[in-house]
């Protein structure tokens, strides 16, 4: 059985700078950020840092599984999304995976909005506390119906559902021997251990 998560781990602070969404877009267009992967969260540019091999491998395994369940044209890795209107001016997160409700070709000029998303996934190694607190709050305020955090070190999946009043009412951790199905595909269960190589 999954266990309830009542206390997230201590927050780990990544390197940051202060920016608005429009300023960060202008900076990206200028080419100054070509050598650095940044994500705008709560008005700060978050260094996405180099990904370690366990993160890369687990992300790829999730891509394959999600693509098999939803189809490759609905599963997009590392793509920016919109959040709630009040948060959009200072936020443009890039989750490790998103699952769209309609083909990615519908999004030619704008980011997918929360209403366009079936599932958002983050793969966490060094950013677990940040993903469970800051990003979970951002996604809950946006009304994203389901948010998964794959805890690489803990070999578990933390599933967030039922966003209400800026937080997820249901948060449960599934261990490596347990399985979970997305709300949008209740007949397809992921055995959590299958998201970890070896």
Secondary structure as UniProt FT lines:
FT   STRAND          3..4
FT   STRAND          16..18
FT   HELIX           21..30
FT   TURN            31..35
FT   STRAND          38..41
FT   TURN            42..43
FT   STRAND          44..47
FT   HELIX           53..70
FT   TURN            72..74
FT   STRAND          75..81
FT   HELIX           85..88
FT   TURN            89..90
FT   STRAND          94..100
FT   HELIX           104..106
FT   HELIX           114..116
FT   STRAND          117..124
FT   TURN            126..127
FT   HELIX           128..130
FT   HELIX           131..135
FT   HELIX           136..142
FT   STRAND          146..151
FT   TURN            152..155
FT   STRAND          156..164
FT   TURN            165..166
FT   STRAND          167..175
FT   TURN            176..177
FT   STRAND          179..181
FT   HELIX           183..185
FT   TURN            186..187
FT   STRAND          189..191
FT   HELIX           192..195
//
